Amino acid sequence: MLRYPMMLAAALVSLPAHAETPMAQSAWGVGPRLGTVFIPGHLPMSLPEEVQDDLVKGAPAIQGVRGDVIVGVDAVYYAGDSWRLGLTGSLDLGKGYTDTTLIAHYDQAIASFEGMDVLAGGGVGFGSMVWRGEKDAKLAVPHYPLRLQVGSIFHRKLAGIQGSVFAQYNVPSNHYYTNSNGRELDEVSAGTYLQFGFDITAYFGDLF
């Protein structure tokens, strides 16, 4: 009576094992970022009225930004064949100006060639802009950056380089202004903080 169950068990054992499809290895990269903002040239598209009206010797207490340079680090993870997630930390430096940001972004490959992808994407995060002017003048604007970008990445197995142009609108969450006389203003109107720029990022990691 045990003959048939034993024969069935022996037959099952003798069957070849089913080979599972191996998981595809996801690509990733991390590296330094260098860029600049070319629009607006020196000051935001519009400053709060209280800042514009604060004059020192007939000129605005908050002076225009000179020598704008963005330095930072970008990390990306390719969760699919044509899209990736990333996190960018940046410091925008200029004469009398700083802007620190942390932005999470999503990028989609809209065209792919041998060793090159054309990417379009966007991101959102948080940051803080600070202008320092004449005497005690200081404007601090915590904000939420909204970013759109288009670029191309040239990659090999272990490294790649990407160039991008971007548009970024920094949505202010508040304004803190100390005028040139050292008085902190309780109520400050809003400004317009739209930026256009470009950057270059070098990635190192496992890029396909």
Long-range contacts (C-beta under 8 A, 24 or more apart in sequence): 25-206, 26-77, 26-78, 26-79, 27-77, 27-78, 27-84, 27-205, 27-206, 27-207, 27-208, 28-75, 28-76, 28-77, 28-78, 28-205, 28-206, 28-207, 29-75, 29-76, 29-155, 29-159, 29-160, 29-203, 29-204, 29-205, 29-206, 29-207, 30-73, 30-74, 30-75, 30-76, 30-203, 30-204, 30-205, 31-73, 31-74, 31-201, 31-202, 31-203, 31-204, 31-205, 32-71, 32-72, 32-73, 32-201, 32-202, 33-70, 33-71, 33-72, 33-73, 33-74, 33-88, 33-90, 33-199, 33-200, 33-201, 34-69, 34-70, 34-71, 34-199, 34-200, 34-201, 35-69, 35-70, 35-197, 35-198, 35-199, 35-200, 36-68, 36-69, 36-70, 36-197, 36-198, 36-199, 37-68, 37-70, 37-92, 37-195, 37-196, 37-197, 38-196, 38-197, 38-198, 39-195, 39-196, 39-197, 40-194, 40-195, 42-66, 44-191, 44-192, 44-193, 44-194, 45-191, 45-192, 45-193, 45-194, 46-191, 46-192, 47-139, 47-191, 48-139, 48-175, 48-177, 48-188, 48-189, 48-190, 48-191, 49-189, 50-177, 50-179, 50-185, 50-188, 50-189, 51-139, 51-177, 51-188, 51-191, 54-137, 54-177, 54-179, 54-180, 56-133, 56-134, 56-135, 56-137, 56-180, 59-134, 60-133, 61-133, 61-134, 61-135, 61-137, 61-179, 61-180, 62-96, 62-131, 62-133, 62-134, 62-137, 62-139, 63-95, 63-96, 63-133, 63-134, 65-94, 65-95, 65-96, 65-97, 65-131, 66-94, 66-95, 66-96, 67-93, 67-94, 67-95, 68-92, 68-93, 68-94, 68-97, 69-93, 69-94, 70-197, 70-199, 74-201, 74-203, 76-107, 76-203, 78-208, 82-108, 82-109, 82-112, 83-107, 83-108, 83-109, 86-123, 88-123, 88-125, 96-131, 96-132, 96-133, 97-129, 97-130, 97-131, 97-132, 98-129, 98-130, 99-127, 99-128, 99-129, 99-130, 99-170, 100-127, 100-128, 101-125, 101-126, 101-127, 101-145, 102-126, 102-127, 103-127, 103-145, 103-147, 105-147, 105-149, 107-149, 115-154, 115-155, 115-156, 116-152, 116-153, 116-154, 116-155, 117-152, 117-153, 117-155, 118-150, 118-151, 118-152, 119-149, 119-150, 119-151, 119-152, 119-153, 119-162, 119-164, 120-149, 120-150, 121-148, 121-149, 122-146, 122-147, 122-148, 122-149, 123-147, 123-149, 127-170, 129-170, 129-193, 133-180, 134-180, 135-180, 135-181, 135-182, 136-178, 136-179, 136-180, 136-181, 136-182, 137-177, 137-178, 137-179, 137-180, 138-176, 138-177, 138-178, 139-175, 139-176, 139-177, 140-175, 140-176, 140-177, 141-170, 141-172, 141-174, 141-175, 141-176, 141-191, 141-193, 142-172, 142-173, 142-174, 143-170, 143-171, 143-172, 143-173, 143-193, 144-170, 144-171, 144-173, 145-169, 145-170, 145-171, 146-170, 146-171, 153-203, 155-203, 155-207, 155-208, 156-207, 157-206, 157-207, 157-208, 158-204, 158-205, 158-206, 158-207, 159-202, 159-203, 159-204, 159-205, 159-207, 160-202, 160-203, 160-207, 161-200, 161-201, 161-202, 161-203, 162-200, 162-201, 162-203, 163-198, 163-199, 163-200, 164-198, 164-199, 164-200, 164-201, 165-196, 165-197, 165-198, 166-196, 166-197, 166-198, 166-199, 167-194, 167-195, 167-196, 168-194, 168-195, 168-196, 168-197, 169-193, 169-194, 169-195, 170-194, 170-195
